[in-house]
Amino acid sequence: DSIWQMRAAAFEGQRRAILVTFTDLTAVEEANQIRRDFVANVSHELRTPLTAIMGFIETLRGPARDDPGVRGRFLDIMEREANRMVQLVDGLLSLSRVEVDERVRPTTPVDLKALAEETIAALEPLAAQGNNTVTLHAEPGNWIVPGDIGQLHQVLRNLVQNALKYGGPDKNVVIALHPAQFDVALRATAVRIDVQDEGPGIEAHHIPRLTERFYRVDAHRARTVGGSGLGLAIVKHIVNRHRGRLAISSTPEKGSTFSVLLPQE
Ligand code: ADP
């Protein structure tokens, strides 16, 4: 108070204006917190497999040196852990690439039906492993959207991979293409791609958090099925870059549907 009075007195009689500025630091602080969490998460995710690999090296040097059976098993585990790290680094690179050009909307015409067929063919071996089928439902129609073919391929691949990974064995995964309709949220005419599984579903309170980096419903289970926890974060960023939206709905015990809406014009 006294400072204000002194200042007011100093300016008295002089035609001066006082400019008071307030800066809201909440958003800056939030961004800093997100960055700190991110670095902590990445470090943890990389450290876990590294610690495991180092532990196995130690054992291979010592007690397991002359036991070919143990050696083979340990090498398998080390390979799996190293693969996990490769997946994580690949995921981080994809994420940062998408973030860099998120402001630039891609415009190359992409045929979503052809892309879905390619995805199914590419994931055939993974589907066969779990005795799953992946089927495409699409009426004749216009499935062309402006986009980045590589990134849209990644969206479909991540969603179908998740449906296979989390859906469980002997189940059917459906990719359904729905013709363009006006979408109120997007205020645009958008094609919808649904990826549906018949898996255990996801409890409602997890759904809003699934696209956070490293968020996993069941960390232990997710570790055994593999994955980096970045897949849906990447999907969300790619869909945002295409000015579309991702909607997730799920019924426990029945299955989940991940819907991607992409504006057609
Ligand atoms: P990741 O699969 O590498 O763990 P994602 O970002 O792709 O990471 O998925 C985040 C989490 O969302 C998964 O760990 C899993 O718990 C949950 N999830 C994703 N897709 C499905 C699905 N189709 N059914 C059930 N849970 C799912």
Boltz pocket constraint, residues with backbone or C-beta under 6 A from the ligand:
constraints:
  - pocket:
      binder: B
      contacts: [[A, 158], [A, 159], [A, 162], [A, 163], [A, 166], [A, 167], [A, 197], [A, 199], [A, 200], [A, 201], [A, 202], [A, 210], [A, 211], [A, 212], [A, 215], [A, 216], [A, 217], [A, 218], [A, 222], [A, 226], [A, 227], [A, 228], [A, 229], [A, 230], [A, 231], [A, 232], [A, 233], [A, 256]]
      max_distance: 6.0
